[in-house]
Amino acid sequence: MAAIVIVALLLTAHVIRASASPSVIIVGAGMSGISAAKTLSDAGIKDVLILEATDHIGGRIHKTKFAGLNVEMGANWVEGVNGDEMNPIWEMVNKLQLKTFYSDYTNLSSNTYMQGGGLYKTSVVQEAIDLSEEVDESGEKLSKSLPSSGREDISVLTYQRLKNHVPSSPLEMVVDYYVHDYEFAEPPRVTSLQNTVPLPTFANFGEDLYFVGDQRGYESVVYHVARQFLKTSSNGSIVDPRLLLNKVVRRILYSKGAVTVITEDGMSYKAQYVMVSVSIGVLQTKLIDFNPVLPQWKILAIYQFDMAVYTKIFLKFPYKFWPEGNGTEFFLYTNERRGYYPIWQQFEKQYPGANVLMVTVTDDESRRIEQQKDSETKAEIMEVLREMFGKNIPEATDILVPRWWSNRFYRGSFSNWPIGVNRYEYEQIRAPVGRVYFTGEHTSEHYNGYVHGAYLSGIDSANMMLKCIKNKMCKVQIKAKDA
């Protein structure tokens, strides 16, 4: 016990010791937190302590063992490839030579299953897809009249986009779900202008998507960034004392001169600044207590954002019973209940011989499924699969159901800009409060919800802190935000 106390005191002393550069605590070791820490380190601020609540870095980029495979619980794709600009994540993935697979959705019209059994005619599905695209094009044209300063009229635009055609049949609903929910994890009535204009991710980086199926895990990109400034052992493990795992931050006390961060195990860490890189979902809960309480403008900004839930359910079977070959990787299931196990993927290319399927659910269905037993979820899924492929298919031997919404360290999968949020409110979500700074994919103006958004937001937030430190502009910023 005495040894533990001595080590704890040494760690605290490491943070609060007098040094030539300021001391900074980073709360969270996801992509944004690691990216921010590296940016500070590159600028000469080495007195950084990273406190991570879980037993690993990477946050929502995390692999897990399933039926002898490593599969991704969270982020799985590099989205935005082969465009005019290079997606920084794609650059890292290539440098690490991670195995990736192009996702081709062009043949969905030939792979859409009816509720009750049987495939739709390709021409019928294509007609529904074409109708959805016509509606989206109409929305895009309308959106060009929006002032660049904000998104105040998005509710009107959403109504105009949908007023002439509200998806109602099972086929129309699953196509609408694929177009909107599959990307944003929420239906179009609550998502932002991103539904009606080209997303910057695809406009800037390219329209292609690549599935990361490497057994080293997508989290390799986070470790790649971390190893550039944290000490590692000969086998590549991070052994830097500035990274502490299983440290659940519960209180952040801040004043004009310093910050104190208190963890769930009763330890206290002091520094001059703190960078909070937890999700917007966590900020909306009481996991972290800020003292003094965050100002009203900050609290309002935090609660104006949505935390979407995106759930990829994996199933293992004794043998394949689904179509294979070109144009069969993705398939749809239609149901009178919107979002009921709608989008499927088979892994003939990614995991040959694994006999694994994945079905994606989101939003309310994700929350519902998280609250029931996996055995109940498997029973529902098997009923759907037997409608699609017949009653004689084998029972799934394994199932994996991620629970991002229930997890107190995440409370969801990624952020969405809801209807009515404008640029001013976005500036508030990323603005510091005194010596407390914020980062995360939710603070990325153009790329929120994406891995590259988390990476770039970490750099942006760290540079904001550096500007404050070097130019002594902190007080000006605080007054401007409190005004």
Beta strands, then each sheet from edge to edge (+ up, - down):
strand 1: 24-27
strand 2: 48-51
strand 3: 63-66
strand 4: 69-72
strand 5: 77-81
strand 6: 100-102
strand 7: 112-113
strand 8: 208-212
strand 9: 243-244
strand 10: 249-254
strand 11: 259-263
strand 12: 268-271
strand 13: 273-276
strand 14: 289-291
strand 15: 306-308
strand 16: 310-316
strand 17: 330-333
strand 18: 343-346
strand 19: 356-362
strand 20: 398-400
strand 21: 414-416
strand 22: 436-438
sheet 1: 9+ 2+ 1+ 13+ 22+
sheet 2: 3+ 4-
sheet 3: 5+ 8- 6+
sheet 4: 7+ 17+ 18- 19+ 16- 20+
sheet 5: 12+ 11- 10+ 14+
sheet 6: 15+ 21-
end
